[in-house]
């Protein structure tokens, strides 16, 4: 807390500074797209599987996106085997909402035959090592995996060639935690443990706000919200330059 009052953190970062980001794509040979992301010591992998399926009755010409997250015990001693925990479900929903509400994937272009057959895109996310801020690490892994994905039109006999995923933008989430009266970007494990509130804001390429999720029992004031929104836009721009 004393460090924060001086604008510093235990790992030497500024309050609005993100940890080092490393991205590697094409890491799962059997997937249509994949990415491994390191955000500081937090490490996440995402894989994309695409298969033909039946459209929903209320969206006969739209492909389907489904996101799941798994917090495996390998990643941290606090994670337990078994069905997805509440934390894993929330994580998947936040990532899914940012991708869906930004319109990152043009689902109209995932239609094979309207009303009969579409492409179903499954985004599977796995935490490999947890040192805080899985929300942003998982967002990055899912986004990078989607950007690298190839829709298997030829493989399934649905077209003359396989085509890139119809991506329209790069949604980036920025998560901040509140410790005392201070807001810090990209919290590590120790910072998350002592925080009272969390806010994740997802923006698109032009800085529009596409999704938001609050966590924790503490309050986020109007001033806090304004700061988080401004930082989300600026840091989103920085991250897009890093991941390309």
Secondary structure, DSSP 8 states (H G I E B T S, - for coil): -HHHHTT--TTS--TT----EEEEE---TTSSEEEEEEETTEEEEEEEEEEEE---TT-TT--EEEEEEEE-TTT-TT--SSS--HHHHHHHHHHHHHHHHTT-B-GGGGEEETTTEEEEEEEEEEEEE-SS-HHHHHHHHHHHHHHH-EE-TTTTTSSSS-EE--B----EEEEEEEETTEEEES--HHHHHH-SEEEEEEE-TT--EEEEEEESSS---HHHHHHHHHHHHHHHHHHHHHH-
